[in-house]
Amino acid sequence: MTTEERRADAIAREARRTAAAAVLFAAAWTLLGFGLADVDVTVAGFPLWAVTGTVGVMAVGALLAVYLARTAADIPFDDAAGEGETR
C-alpha cells in the first residue's frame, strides 16, 4: 500500500467516524427532545423534554467531539516527495 493510499484510507476512516457521530447526534436530539415530549416531568419548572433537548444534547455533542478528537489520526497533507507547493 502506498503512502497516498494510506492517506486516503485514513481520511475515509475519519469521514466514516464523523458521519456516524452525526447520525448518533441526530438520533440523540430526536430521542431526547421529541421522544420525551409525552413525559409529564418538570425540572426547575421546565418540561423534561426541554431540559434534555438542550442540556442533554449539548452533553452528547461534547462527548462525540471528545471521541472524534481522541480517535483522529494525524494525516499529513504535505507532499511526501517534496514536490508540492512551497510556502
N, CA, C and O atoms as a Maestro MAE file, in Angstrom:
{
 s_m_m2io_version
 :::
 2.0.0
}

f_m_ct {
 s_m_title
 :::
 protein
 m_atom[348] {
  # First column is atom index #
  i_m_mmod_type
  r_m_x_coord
  r_m_y_coord
  r_m_z_coord
  i_m_residue_number
  s_m_chain_name
  s_m_pdb_residue_name
  s_m_pdb_atom_name
  i_m_atomic_number
  :::
  1 25 0.848 -1.171 0.000 1 A "MET " " N  " 7
  2 3 0.000 0.000 0.000 1 A "MET " " CA " 6
  3 2 0.895 1.237 0.000 1 A "MET " " C  " 6
  4 15 1.816 1.347 0.809 1 A "MET " " O  " 8
  5 25 0.623 2.136 -0.887 2 A "THR " " N  " 7
  6 3 1.437 3.335 -0.990 2 A "THR " " CA " 6
  7 2 1.025 4.352 0.073 2 A "THR " " C  " 6
  8 15 -0.006 4.219 0.731 2 A "THR " " O  " 8
  9 25 1.855 5.350 0.210 3 A "THR " " N  " 7
  10 3 1.574 6.412 1.186 3 A "THR " " CA " 6
  11 2 0.277 7.128 0.836 3 A "THR " " C  " 6
  12 15 -0.505 7.479 1.719 3 A "THR " " O  " 8
  13 25 0.057 7.340 -0.443 4 A "GLU " " N  " 7
  14 3 -1.166 8.023 -0.879 4 A "GLU " " CA " 6
  15 2 -2.408 7.193 -0.549 4 A "GLU " " C  " 6
  16 15 -3.437 7.743 -0.157 4 A "GLU " " O  " 8
  17 25 -2.313 5.886 -0.706 5 A "GLU " " N  " 7
  18 3 -3.441 5.012 -0.373 5 A "GLU " " CA " 6
  19 2 -3.701 4.992 1.130 5 A "GLU " " C  " 6
  20 15 -4.851 4.957 1.568 5 A "GLU " " O  " 8
  21 25 -2.625 5.013 1.916 6 A "ARG " " N  " 7
  22 3 -2.786 5.065 3.369 6 A "ARG " " CA " 6
  23 2 -3.445 6.359 3.808 6 A "ARG " " C  " 6
  24 15 -4.287 6.361 4.707 6 A "ARG " " O  " 8
  25 25 -3.064 7.462 3.174 7 A "ARG " " N  " 7
  26 3 -3.698 8.749 3.482 7 A "ARG " " CA " 6
  27 2 -5.172 8.713 3.134 7 A "ARG " " C  " 6
  28 15 -6.011 9.167 3.912 7 A "ARG " " O  " 8
  29 25 -5.490 8.173 1.962 8 A "ALA " " N  " 7
  30 3 -6.887 8.096 1.531 8 A "ALA " " CA " 6
  31 2 -7.697 7.215 2.481 8 A "ALA " " C  " 6
  32 15 -8.838 7.545 2.807 8 A "ALA " " O  " 8
  33 25 -7.122 6.104 2.925 9 A "ASP " " N  " 7
  34 3 -7.808 5.234 3.879 9 A "ASP " " CA " 6
  35 2 -8.043 5.943 5.212 9 A "ASP " " C  " 6
  36 15 -9.119 5.826 5.798 9 A "ASP " " O  " 8
  37 25 -7.045 6.674 5.686 10 A "ALA " " N  " 7
  38 3 -7.187 7.402 6.952 10 A "ALA " " CA " 6
  39 2 -8.259 8.482 6.840 10 A "ALA " " C  " 6
  40 15 -9.052 8.674 7.762 10 A "ALA " " O  " 8
  41 25 -8.280 9.176 5.724 11 A "ILE " " N  " 7
  42 3 -9.291 10.220 5.514 11 A "ILE " " CA " 6
  43 2 -10.680 9.604 5.442 11 A "ILE " " C  " 6
  44 15 -11.628 10.140 6.015 11 A "ILE " " O  " 8
  45 25 -10.806 8.484 4.743 12 A "ALA " " N  " 7
  46 3 -12.103 7.803 4.644 12 A "ALA " " CA " 6
  47 2 -12.563 7.307 6.012 12 A "ALA " " C  " 6
  48 15 -13.749 7.380 6.331 12 A "ALA " " O  " 8
  49 25 -11.637 6.806 6.815 13 A "ARG " " N  " 7
  50 3 -11.961 6.348 8.159 13 A "ARG " " CA " 6
  51 2 -12.468 7.513 9.019 13 A "ARG " " C  " 6
  52 15 -13.448 7.370 9.749 13 A "ARG " " O  " 8
  53 25 -11.796 8.662 8.927 14 A "GLU " " N  " 7
  54 3 -12.230 9.846 9.677 14 A "GLU " " CA " 6
  55 2 -13.608 10.303 9.207 14 A "GLU " " C  " 6
  56 15 -14.441 10.706 10.019 14 A "GLU " " O  " 8
  57 25 -13.849 10.242 7.910 15 A "ALA " " N  " 7
  58 3 -15.147 10.656 7.372 15 A "ALA " " CA " 6
  59 2 -16.255 9.726 7.852 15 A "ALA " " C  " 6
  60 15 -17.347 10.187 8.181 15 A "ALA " " O  " 8
  61 25 -15.987 8.420 7.897 16 A "ARG " " N  " 7
  62 3 -16.988 7.465 8.392 16 A "ARG " " CA " 6
  63 2 -17.289 7.711 9.872 16 A "ARG " " C  " 6
  64 15 -18.448 7.673 10.283 16 A "ARG " " O  " 8
  65 25 -16.258 7.962 10.665 17 A "ARG " " N  " 7
  66 3 -16.477 8.241 12.087 17 A "ARG " " CA " 6
  67 2 -17.304 9.507 12.278 17 A "ARG " " C  " 6
  68 15 -18.205 9.547 13.116 17 A "ARG " " O  " 8
  69 25 -16.996 10.530 11.506 18 A "THR " " N  " 7
  70 3 -17.720 11.789 11.621 18 A "THR " " CA " 6
  71 2 -19.170 11.623 11.182 18 A "THR " " C  " 6
  72 15 -20.073 12.169 11.817 18 A "THR " " O  " 8
  73 25 -19.404 10.879 10.109 19 A "ALA " " N  " 7
  74 3 -20.772 10.631 9.653 19 A "ALA " " CA " 6
  75 2 -21.550 9.835 10.701 19 A "ALA " " C  " 6
  76 15 -22.718 10.125 10.960 19 A "ALA " " O  " 8
  77 25 -20.906 8.836 11.301 20 A "ALA " " N  " 7
  78 3 -21.564 8.053 12.347 20 A "ALA " " CA " 6
  79 2 -21.883 8.928 13.553 20 A "ALA " " C  " 6
  80 15 -22.948 8.790 14.155 20 A "ALA " " O  " 8
  81 25 -20.973 9.823 13.908 21 A "ALA " " N  " 7
  82 3 -21.216 10.739 15.028 21 A "ALA " " CA " 6
  83 2 -22.385 11.668 14.712 21 A "ALA " " C  " 6
  84 15 -23.183 11.979 15.597 21 A "ALA " " O  " 8
  85 25 -22.495 12.110 13.470 22 A "ALA " " N  " 7
  86 3 -23.611 12.976 13.079 22 A "ALA " " CA " 6
  87 2 -24.942 12.240 13.181 22 A "ALA " " C  " 6
  88 15 -25.938 12.810 13.627 22 A "ALA " " O  " 8
  89 25 -24.961 10.981 12.771 23 A "VAL " " N  " 7
  90 3 -26.185 10.191 12.873 23 A "VAL " " CA " 6
  91 2 -26.557 9.972 14.343 23 A "VAL " " C  " 6
  92 15 -27.722 10.096 14.719 23 A "VAL " " O  " 8
  93 25 -25.560 9.648 15.166 24 A "LEU " " N  " 7
  94 3 -25.823 9.479 16.596 24 A "LEU " " CA " 6
  95 2 -26.322 10.772 17.236 24 A "LEU " " C  " 6
  96 15 -27.221 10.745 18.077 24 A "LEU " " O  " 8
  97 25 -25.741 11.898 16.840 25 A "PHE " " N  " 7
  98 3 -26.166 13.185 17.388 25 A "PHE " " CA " 6
  99 2 -27.604 13.485 17.002 25 A "PHE " " C  " 6
  100 15 -28.388 13.939 17.834 25 A "PHE " " O  " 8
  101 25 -27.957 13.234 15.740 26 A "ALA " " N  " 7
  102 3 -29.328 13.477 15.285 26 A "ALA " " CA " 6
  103 2 -30.306 12.558 16.013 26 A "ALA " " C  " 6
  104 15 -31.402 12.980 16.382 26 A "ALA " " O  " 8
  105 25 -29.911 11.303 16.220 27 A "ALA " " N  " 7
  106 3 -30.775 10.367 16.944 27 A "ALA " " CA " 6
  107 2 -30.946 10.806 18.398 27 A "ALA " " C  " 6
  108 15 -32.052 10.739 18.936 27 A "ALA " " O  " 8
  109 25 -29.875 11.249 19.033 28 A "ALA " " N  " 7
  110 3 -29.955 11.711 20.423 28 A "ALA " " CA " 6
  111 2 -30.837 12.947 20.523 28 A "ALA " " C  " 6
  112 15 -31.636 13.064 21.452 28 A "ALA " " O  " 8
  113 25 -30.702 13.862 19.587 29 A "TRP " " N  " 7
  114 3 -31.517 15.070 19.588 29 A "TRP " " CA " 6
  115 2 -32.995 14.720 19.441 29 A "TRP " " C  " 6
  116 15 -33.850 15.284 20.123 29 A "TRP " " O  " 8
  117 25 -33.276 13.791 18.550 30 A "THR " " N  " 7
  118 3 -34.660 13.377 18.328 30 A "THR " " CA " 6
  119 2 -35.228 12.676 19.562 30 A "THR " " C  " 6
  120 15 -36.336 12.983 20.000 30 A "THR " " O  " 8
  121 25 -34.470 11.740 20.114 31 A "LEU " " N  " 7
  122 3 -34.961 10.988 21.272 31 A "LEU " " CA " 6
  123 2 -35.073 11.851 22.525 31 A "LEU " " C  " 6
  124 15 -36.066 11.770 23.249 31 A "LEU " " O  " 8
  125 25 -34.064 12.672 22.784 32 A "LEU " " N  " 7
  126 3 -34.073 13.489 23.998 32 A "LEU " " CA " 6
  127 2 -35.066 14.639 23.924 32 A "LEU " " C  " 6
  128 15 -35.578 15.084 24.951 32 A "LEU " " O  " 8
  129 25 -35.341 15.117 22.732 33 A "GLY " " N  " 7
  130 3 -36.290 16.218 22.576 33 A "GLY " " CA " 6
  131 2 -37.703 15.727 22.327 33 A "GLY " " C  " 6
  132 15 -38.585 15.900 23.168 33 A "GLY " " O  " 8
  133 25 -37.918 15.115 21.169 34 A "PHE " " N  " 7
  134 3 -39.259 14.675 20.794 34 A "PHE " " CA " 6
  135 2 -39.685 13.406 21.537 34 A "PHE " " C  " 6
  136 15 -40.864 13.237 21.847 34 A "PHE " " O  " 8
  137 25 -38.748 12.528 21.818 35 A "GLY " " N  " 7
  138 3 -39.081 11.266 22.463 35 A "GLY " " CA " 6
  139 2 -39.603 11.415 23.871 35 A "GLY " " C  " 6
  140 15 -40.358 10.566 24.344 35 A "GLY " " O  " 8
  141 25 -39.219 12.472 24.544 36 A "LEU " " N  " 7
  142 3 -39.663 12.696 25.921 36 A "LEU " " CA " 6
  143 2 -40.781 13.729 26.020 36 A "LEU " " C  " 6
  144 15 -41.086 14.206 27.113 36 A "LEU " " O  " 8
  145 25 -41.388 14.076 24.902 37 A "ALA " " N  " 7
  146 3 -42.423 15.110 24.903 37 A "ALA " " CA " 6
  147 2 -43.668 14.688 25.673 37 A "ALA " " C  " 6
  148 15 -44.367 15.537 26.226 37 A "ALA " " O  " 8
  149 25 -43.951 13.405 25.717 38 A "ASP " " N  " 7
  150 3 -45.158 12.940 26.403 38 A "ASP " " CA " 6
  151 2 -44.952 12.681 27.892 38 A "ASP " " C  " 6
  152 15 -45.914 12.400 28.607 38 A "ASP " " O  " 8
  153 25 -43.708 12.772 28.368 39 A "VAL " " N  " 7
  154 3 -43.425 12.539 29.785 39 A "VAL " " CA " 6
  155 2 -43.834 13.779 30.576 39 A "VAL " " C  " 6
  156 15 -43.474 14.904 30.228 39 A "VAL " " O  " 8
  157 25 -44.593 13.551 31.648 40 A "ASP " " N  " 7
  158 3 -45.101 14.670 32.445 40 A "ASP " " CA " 6
  159 2 -44.204 14.893 33.663 40 A "ASP " " C  " 6
  160 15 -44.638 14.725 34.803 40 A "ASP " " O  " 8
  161 25 -42.951 15.273 33.410 41 A "VAL " " N  " 7
  162 3 -41.983 15.549 34.465 41 A "VAL " " CA " 6
  163 2 -41.436 16.951 34.217 41 A "VAL " " C  " 6
  164 15 -41.201 17.344 33.074 41 A "VAL " " O  " 8
  165 25 -41.236 17.697 35.296 42 A "THR " " N  " 7
  166 3 -40.656 19.025 35.154 42 A "THR " " CA " 6
  167 2 -39.354 19.103 35.944 42 A "THR " " C  " 6
  168 15 -39.192 18.464 36.983 42 A "THR " " O  " 8
  169 25 -38.442 19.901 35.423 43 A "VAL " " N  " 7
  170 3 -37.159 20.159 36.079 43 A "VAL " " CA " 6
  171 2 -37.013 21.673 36.150 43 A "VAL " " C  " 6
  172 15 -36.904 22.344 35.124 43 A "VAL " " O  " 8
  173 25 -37.011 22.199 37.359 44 A "ALA " " N  " 7
  174 3 -36.908 23.643 37.589 44 A "ALA " " CA " 6
  175 2 -37.999 24.405 36.826 44 A "ALA " " C  " 6
  176 15 -37.769 25.508 36.331 44 A "ALA " " O  " 8
  177 25 -39.184 23.801 36.742 45 A "GLY " " N  " 7
  178 3 -40.305 24.449 36.073 45 A "GLY " " CA " 6
  179 2 -40.363 24.231 34.578 45 A "GLY " " C  " 6
  180 15 -41.321 24.655 33.930 45 A "GLY " " O  " 8
  181 25 -39.367 23.585 34.020 46 A "PHE " " N  " 7
  182 3 -39.346 23.301 32.589 46 A "PHE " " CA " 6
  183 2 -39.717 21.846 32.337 46 A "PHE " " C  " 6
  184 15 -39.391 20.981 33.150 46 A "PHE " " O  " 8
  185 25 -40.390 21.557 31.228 47 A "PRO " " N  " 7
  186 3 -40.672 20.153 30.918 47 A "PRO " " CA " 6
  187 2 -39.366 19.385 30.662 47 A "PRO " " C  " 6
  188 15 -38.373 19.948 30.201 47 A "PRO " " O  " 8
  189 25 -39.400 18.092 30.972 48 A "LEU " " N  " 7
  190 3 -38.195 17.278 30.840 48 A "LEU " " CA " 6
  191 2 -37.629 17.309 29.430 48 A "LEU " " C  " 6
  192 15 -36.411 17.334 29.254 48 A "LEU " " O  " 8
  193 25 -38.505 17.308 28.413 49 A "TRP " " N  " 7
  194 3 -38.016 17.299 27.033 49 A "TRP " " CA " 6
  195 2 -37.231 18.563 26.706 49 A "TRP " " C  " 6
  196 15 -36.298 18.516 25.904 49 A "TRP " " O  " 8
  197 25 -37.589 19.689 27.310 50 A "ALA " " N  " 7
  198 3 -36.873 20.939 27.053 50 A "ALA " " CA " 6
  199 2 -35.477 20.891 27.658 50 A "ALA " " C  " 6
  200 15 -34.516 21.378 27.063 50 A "ALA " " O  " 8
  201 25 -35.371 20.299 28.851 51 A "VAL " " N  " 7
  202 3 -34.069 20.210 29.505 51 A "VAL " " CA " 6
  203 2 -33.171 19.222 28.772 51 A "VAL " " C  " 6
  204 15 -32.019 19.531 28.466 51 A "VAL " " O  " 8
  205 25 -33.704 18.026 28.490 52 A "THR " " N  " 7
  206 3 -32.878 17.021 27.804 52 A "THR " " CA " 6
  207 2 -32.614 17.410 26.352 52 A "THR " " C  " 6
  208 15 -31.579 17.052 25.791 52 A "THR " " O  " 8
  209 25 -33.543 18.140 25.745 53 A "GLY " " N  " 7
  210 3 -33.356 18.576 24.361 53 A "GLY " " CA " 6
  211 2 -32.311 19.666 24.213 53 A "GLY " " C  " 6
  212 15 -31.834 19.920 23.106 53 A "GLY " " O  " 8
  213 25 -31.945 20.319 25.319 54 A "THR " " N  " 7
  214 3 -30.898 21.351 25.250 54 A "THR " " CA " 6
  215 2 -29.627 20.886 25.948 54 A "THR " " C  " 6
  216 15 -28.592 20.691 25.311 54 A "THR " " O  " 8
  217 25 -29.716 20.713 27.257 55 A "VAL " " N  " 7
  218 3 -28.536 20.337 28.036 55 A "VAL " " CA " 6
  219 2 -28.072 18.928 27.671 55 A "VAL " " C  " 6
  220 15 -26.876 18.686 27.512 55 A "VAL " " O  " 8
  221 25 -29.008 18.013 27.540 56 A "GLY " " N  " 7
  222 3 -28.648 16.636 27.190 56 A "GLY " " CA " 6
  223 2 -27.989 16.534 25.831 56 A "GLY " " C  " 6
  224 15 -27.017 15.799 25.657 56 A "GLY " " O  " 8
  225 25 -28.511 17.266 24.876 57 A "VAL " " N  " 7
  226 3 -27.943 17.237 23.523 57 A "VAL " " CA " 6
  227 2 -26.563 17.886 23.504 57 A "VAL " " C  " 6
  228 15 -25.673 17.434 22.784 57 A "VAL " " O  " 8
  229 25 -26.383 18.944 24.292 58 A "MET " " N  " 7
  230 3 -25.046 19.544 24.373 58 A "MET " " CA " 6
  231 2 -24.046 18.573 24.981 58 A "MET " " C  " 6
  232 15 -22.897 18.513 24.543 58 A "MET " " O  " 8
  233 25 -24.467 17.815 25.981 59 A "ALA " " N  " 7
  234 3 -23.575 16.828 26.597 59 A "ALA " " CA " 6
  235 2 -23.227 15.715 25.602 59 A "ALA " " C  " 6
  236 15 -22.074 15.292 25.519 59 A "ALA " " O  " 8
  237 25 -24.212 15.251 24.861 60 A "VAL " " N  " 7
  238 3 -23.949 14.219 23.846 60 A "VAL " " CA " 6
  239 2 -22.996 14.764 22.784 60 A "VAL " " C  " 6
  240 15 -22.078 14.063 22.357 60 A "VAL " " O  " 8
  241 25 -23.205 15.993 22.360 61 A "GLY " " N  " 7
  242 3 -22.325 16.611 21.372 61 A "GLY " " CA " 6
  243 2 -20.899 16.749 21.880 61 A "GLY " " C  " 6
  244 15 -19.942 16.525 21.138 61 A "GLY " " O  " 8
  245 25 -20.762 17.117 23.143 62 A "ALA " " N  " 7
  246 3 -19.422 17.241 23.727 62 A "ALA " " CA " 6
  247 2 -18.736 15.883 23.801 62 A "ALA " " C  " 6
  248 15 -17.548 15.776 23.497 62 A "ALA " " O  " 8
  249 25 -19.463 14.849 24.199 63 A "LEU " " N  " 7
  250 3 -18.886 13.501 24.243 63 A "LEU " " CA " 6
  251 2 -18.472 13.019 22.852 63 A "LEU " " C  " 6
  252 15 -17.409 12.420 22.689 63 A "LEU " " O  " 8
  253 25 -19.302 13.279 21.866 64 A "LEU " " N  " 7
  254 3 -18.951 12.884 20.499 64 A "LEU " " CA " 6
  255 2 -17.733 13.657 19.991 64 A "LEU " " C  " 6
  256 15 -16.894 13.100 19.283 64 A "LEU " " O  " 8
  257 25 -17.635 14.934 20.350 65 A "ALA " " N  " 7
  258 3 -16.477 15.730 19.940 65 A "ALA " " CA " 6
  259 2 -15.199 15.204 20.575 65 A "ALA " " C  " 6
  260 15 -14.159 15.137 19.919 65 A "ALA " " O  " 8
  261 25 -15.271 14.833 21.847 66 A "VAL " " N  " 7
  262 3 -14.096 14.259 22.521 66 A "VAL " " CA " 6
  263 2 -13.717 12.935 21.876 66 A "VAL " " C  " 6
  264 15 -12.536 12.667 21.657 66 A "VAL " " O  " 8
  265 25 -14.709 12.107 21.570 67 A "TYR " " N  " 7
  266 3 -14.432 10.828 20.898 67 A "TYR " " CA " 6
  267 2 -13.748 11.061 19.557 67 A "TYR " " C  " 6
  268 15 -12.748 10.413 19.246 67 A "TYR " " O  " 8
  269 25 -14.279 11.976 18.769 68 A "LEU " " N  " 7
  270 3 -13.677 12.241 17.454 68 A "LEU " " CA " 6
  271 2 -12.269 12.802 17.594 68 A "LEU " " C  " 6
  272 15 -11.392 12.467 16.798 68 A "LEU " " O  " 8
  273 25 -12.040 13.643 18.582 69 A "ALA " " N  " 7
  274 3 -10.708 14.218 18.782 69 A "ALA " " CA " 6
  275 2 -9.706 13.159 19.216 69 A "ALA " " C  " 6
  276 15 -8.552 13.183 18.789 69 A "ALA " " O  " 8
  277 25 -10.138 12.234 20.060 70 A "ARG " " N  " 7
  278 3 -9.220 11.191 20.559 70 A "ARG " " CA " 6
  279 2 -8.919 10.125 19.513 70 A "ARG " " C  " 6
  280 15 -7.846 9.522 19.534 70 A "ARG " " O  " 8
  281 25 -9.850 9.889 18.604 71 A "THR " " N  " 7
  282 3 -9.636 8.845 17.596 71 A "THR " " CA " 6
  283 2 -9.092 9.392 16.285 71 A "THR " " C  " 6
  284 15 -8.815 8.624 15.364 71 A "THR " " O  " 8
  285 25 -8.935 10.698 16.190 72 A "ALA " " N  " 7
  286 3 -8.452 11.297 14.951 72 A "ALA " " CA " 6
  287 2 -6.993 10.915 14.711 72 A "ALA " " C  " 6
  288 15 -6.173 10.907 15.628 72 A "ALA " " O  " 8
  289 25 -6.703 10.606 13.479 73 A "ALA " " N  " 7
  290 3 -5.334 10.267 13.091 73 A "ALA " " CA " 6
  291 2 -4.634 11.523 12.581 73 A "ALA " " C  " 6
  292 15 -5.268 12.417 12.021 73 A "ALA " " O  " 8
  293 25 -3.344 11.577 12.779 74 A "ASP " " N  " 7
  294 3 -2.557 12.685 12.260 74 A "ASP " " CA " 6
  295 2 -2.266 12.390 10.798 74 A "ASP " " C  " 6
  296 15 -1.451 11.523 10.482 74 A "ASP " " O  " 8
  297 25 -2.931 13.110 9.911 75 A "ILE " " N  " 7
  298 3 -2.802 12.883 8.481 75 A "ILE " " CA " 6
  299 2 -2.021 14.046 7.881 75 A "ILE " " C  " 6
  300 15 -2.548 15.154 7.785 75 A "ILE " " O  " 8
  301 25 -0.773 13.815 7.474 76 A "PRO " " N  " 7
  302 3 -0.011 14.903 6.855 76 A "PRO " " CA " 6
  303 2 -0.542 15.181 5.452 76 A "PRO " " C  " 6
  304 15 -0.706 14.264 4.647 76 A "PRO " " O  " 8
  305 25 -0.803 16.432 5.173 77 A "PHE " " N  " 7
  306 3 -1.323 16.799 3.866 77 A "PHE " " CA " 6
  307 2 -0.252 17.334 2.933 77 A "PHE " " C  " 6
  308 15 -0.531 17.611 1.767 77 A "PHE " " O  " 8
  309 25 0.971 17.484 3.431 78 A "ASP " " N  " 7
  310 3 2.023 17.950 2.553 78 A "ASP " " CA " 6
  311 2 2.523 16.778 1.701 78 A "ASP " " C  " 6
  312 15 2.355 15.612 2.060 78 A "ASP " " O  " 8
  313 25 3.123 17.107 0.596 79 A "ASP " " N  " 7
  314 3 3.613 16.091 -0.326 79 A "ASP " " CA " 6
  315 2 4.862 15.438 0.257 79 A "ASP " " C  " 6
  316 15 5.819 16.132 0.601 79 A "ASP " " O  " 8
  317 25 4.863 14.131 0.370 80 A "ALA " " N  " 7
  318 3 5.977 13.396 0.972 80 A "ALA " " CA " 6
  319 2 7.247 13.496 0.125 80 A "ALA " " C  " 6
  320 15 8.357 13.454 0.656 80 A "ALA " " O  " 8
  321 25 7.079 13.628 -1.178 81 A "ALA " " N  " 7
  322 3 8.246 13.705 -2.067 81 A "ALA " " CA " 6
  323 2 8.802 15.111 -2.170 81 A "ALA " " C  " 6
  324 15 9.838 15.320 -2.801 81 A "ALA " " O  " 8
  325 25 8.135 16.076 -1.564 82 A "GLY " " N  " 7
  326 3 8.616 17.461 -1.615 82 A "GLY " " CA " 6
  327 2 8.313 18.139 -2.917 82 A "GLY " " C  " 6
  328 15 8.952 19.134 -3.258 82 A "GLY " " O  " 8
  329 25 7.334 17.620 -3.671 83 A "GLU " " N  " 7
  330 3 7.010 18.183 -4.972 83 A "GLU " " CA " 6
  331 2 5.810 19.120 -4.911 83 A "GLU " " C  " 6
  332 15 5.373 19.636 -5.940 83 A "GLU " " O  " 8
  333 25 5.278 19.343 -3.726 84 A "GLY " " N  " 7
  334 3 4.095 20.195 -3.581 84 A "GLY " " CA " 6
  335 2 4.472 21.672 -3.580 84 A "GLY " " C  " 6
  336 15 5.620 22.054 -3.808 84 A "GLY " " O  " 8
  337 25 3.462 22.473 -3.316 85 A "GLU " " N  " 7
  338 3 3.690 23.921 -3.269 85 A "GLU " " CA " 6
  339 2 4.538 24.285 -2.068 85 A "GLU " " C  " 6
  340 15 4.456 23.644 -1.020 85 A "GLU " " O  " 8
  341 25 5.343 25.302 -2.223 86 A "THR " " N  " 7
  342 3 6.151 25.802 -1.107 86 A "THR " " CA " 6
  343 2 5.462 27.004 -0.502 86 A "THR " " C  " 6
  344 15 4.675 27.681 -1.163 86 A "THR " " O  " 8
  345 25 5.758 27.261 0.742 87 A "ARG " " N  " 7
  346 3 5.112 28.396 1.423 87 A "ARG " " CA " 6
  347 2 5.935 29.622 1.314 87 A "ARG " " C  " 6
  348 15 5.549 30.672 1.827 87 A "ARG " " O  " 8
  :::
 }
 m_bond[347] {
  # First column is bond index #
  i_m_from
  i_m_to
  i_m_order
  :::
  1 1 2 1
  2 2 3 1
  3 3 4 2
  4 3 5 1
  5 5 6 1
  6 6 7 1
  7 7 8 2
  8 7 9 1
  9 9 10 1
  10 10 11 1
  11 11 12 2
  12 11 13 1
  13 13 14 1
  14 14 15 1
  15 15 16 2
  16 15 17 1
  17 17 18 1
  18 18 19 1
  19 19 20 2
  20 19 21 1
  21 21 22 1
  22 22 23 1
  23 23 24 2
  24 23 25 1
  25 25 26 1
  26 26 27 1
  27 27 28 2
  28 27 29 1
  29 29 30 1
  30 30 31 1
  31 31 32 2
  32 31 33 1
  33 33 34 1
  34 34 35 1
  35 35 36 2
  36 35 37 1
  37 37 38 1
  38 38 39 1
  39 39 40 2
  40 39 41 1
  41 41 42 1
  42 42 43 1
  43 43 44 2
  44 43 45 1
  45 45 46 1
  46 46 47 1
  47 47 48 2
  48 47 49 1
  49 49 50 1
  50 50 51 1
  51 51 52 2
  52 51 53 1
  53 53 54 1
  54 54 55 1
  55 55 56 2
  56 55 57 1
  57 57 58 1
  58 58 59 1
  59 59 60 2
  60 59 61 1
  61 61 62 1
  62 62 63 1
  63 63 64 2
  64 63 65 1
  65 65 66 1
  66 66 67 1
  67 67 68 2
  68 67 69 1
  69 69 70 1
  70 70 71 1
  71 71 72 2
  72 71 73 1
  73 73 74 1
  74 74 75 1
  75 75 76 2
  76 75 77 1
  77 77 78 1
  78 78 79 1
  79 79 80 2
  80 79 81 1
  81 81 82 1
  82 82 83 1
  83 83 84 2
  84 83 85 1
  85 85 86 1
  86 86 87 1
  87 87 88 2
  88 87 89 1
  89 89 90 1
  90 90 91 1
  91 91 92 2
  92 91 93 1
  93 93 94 1
  94 94 95 1
  95 95 96 2
  96 95 97 1
  97 97 98 1
  98 98 99 1
  99 99 100 2
  100 99 101 1
  101 101 102 1
  102 102 103 1
  103 103 104 2
  104 103 105 1
  105 105 106 1
  106 106 107 1
  107 107 108 2
  108 107 109 1
  109 109 110 1
  110 110 111 1
  111 111 112 2
  112 111 113 1
  113 113 114 1
  114 114 115 1
  115 115 116 2
  116 115 117 1
  117 117 118 1
  118 118 119 1
  119 119 120 2
  120 119 121 1
  121 121 122 1
  122 122 123 1
  123 123 124 2
  124 123 125 1
  125 125 126 1
  126 126 127 1
  127 127 128 2
  128 127 129 1
  129 129 130 1
  130 130 131 1
  131 131 132 2
  132 131 133 1
  133 133 134 1
  134 134 135 1
  135 135 136 2
  136 135 137 1
  137 137 138 1
  138 138 139 1
  139 139 140 2
  140 139 141 1
  141 141 142 1
  142 142 143 1
  143 143 144 2
  144 143 145 1
  145 145 146 1
  146 146 147 1
  147 147 148 2
  148 147 149 1
  149 149 150 1
  150 150 151 1
  151 151 152 2
  152 151 153 1
  153 153 154 1
  154 154 155 1
  155 155 156 2
  156 155 157 1
  157 157 158 1
  158 158 159 1
  159 159 160 2
  160 159 161 1
  161 161 162 1
  162 162 163 1
  163 163 164 2
  164 163 165 1
  165 165 166 1
  166 166 167 1
  167 167 168 2
  168 167 169 1
  169 169 170 1
  170 170 171 1
  171 171 172 2
  172 171 173 1
  173 173 174 1
  174 174 175 1
  175 175 176 2
  176 175 177 1
  177 177 178 1
  178 178 179 1
  179 179 180 2
  180 179 181 1
  181 181 182 1
  182 182 183 1
  183 183 184 2
  184 183 185 1
  185 185 186 1
  186 186 187 1
  187 187 188 2
  188 187 189 1
  189 189 190 1
  190 190 191 1
  191 191 192 2
  192 191 193 1
  193 193 194 1
  194 194 195 1
  195 195 196 2
  196 195 197 1
  197 197 198 1
  198 198 199 1
  199 199 200 2
  200 199 201 1
  201 201 202 1
  202 202 203 1
  203 203 204 2
  204 203 205 1
  205 205 206 1
  206 206 207 1
  207 207 208 2
  208 207 209 1
  209 209 210 1
  210 210 211 1
  211 211 212 2
  212 211 213 1
  213 213 214 1
  214 214 215 1
  215 215 216 2
  216 215 217 1
  217 217 218 1
  218 218 219 1
  219 219 220 2
  220 219 221 1
  221 221 222 1
  222 222 223 1
  223 223 224 2
  224 223 225 1
  225 225 226 1
  226 226 227 1
  227 227 228 2
  228 227 229 1
  229 229 230 1
  230 230 231 1
  231 231 232 2
  232 231 233 1
  233 233 234 1
  234 234 235 1
  235 235 236 2
  236 235 237 1
  237 237 238 1
  238 238 239 1
  239 239 240 2
  240 239 241 1
  241 241 242 1
  242 242 243 1
  243 243 244 2
  244 243 245 1
  245 245 246 1
  246 246 247 1
  247 247 248 2
  248 247 249 1
  249 249 250 1
  250 250 251 1
  251 251 252 2
  252 251 253 1
  253 253 254 1
  254 254 255 1
  255 255 256 2
  256 255 257 1
  257 257 258 1
  258 258 259 1
  259 259 260 2
  260 259 261 1
  261 261 262 1
  262 262 263 1
  263 263 264 2
  264 263 265 1
  265 265 266 1
  266 266 267 1
  267 267 268 2
  268 267 269 1
  269 269 270 1
  270 270 271 1
  271 271 272 2
  272 271 273 1
  273 273 274 1
  274 274 275 1
  275 275 276 2
  276 275 277 1
  277 277 278 1
  278 278 279 1
  279 279 280 2
  280 279 281 1
  281 281 282 1
  282 282 283 1
  283 283 284 2
  284 283 285 1
  285 285 286 1
  286 286 287 1
  287 287 288 2
  288 287 289 1
  289 289 290 1
  290 290 291 1
  291 291 292 2
  292 291 293 1
  293 293 294 1
  294 294 295 1
  295 295 296 2
  296 295 297 1
  297 297 298 1
  298 298 299 1
  299 299 300 2
  300 299 301 1
  301 301 302 1
  302 302 303 1
  303 303 304 2
  304 303 305 1
  305 305 306 1
  306 306 307 1
  307 307 308 2
  308 307 309 1
  309 309 310 1
  310 310 311 1
  311 311 312 2
  312 311 313 1
  313 313 314 1
  314 314 315 1
  315 315 316 2
  316 315 317 1
  317 317 318 1
  318 318 319 1
  319 319 320 2
  320 319 321 1
  321 321 322 1
  322 322 323 1
  323 323 324 2
  324 323 325 1
  325 325 326 1
  326 326 327 1
  327 327 328 2
  328 327 329 1
  329 329 330 1
  330 330 331 1
  331 331 332 2
  332 331 333 1
  333 333 334 1
  334 334 335 1
  335 335 336 2
  336 335 337 1
  337 337 338 1
  338 338 339 1
  339 339 340 2
  340 339 341 1
  341 341 342 1
  342 342 343 1
  343 343 344 2
  344 343 345 1
  345 345 346 1
  346 346 347 1
  347 347 348 2
  :::
 }
}
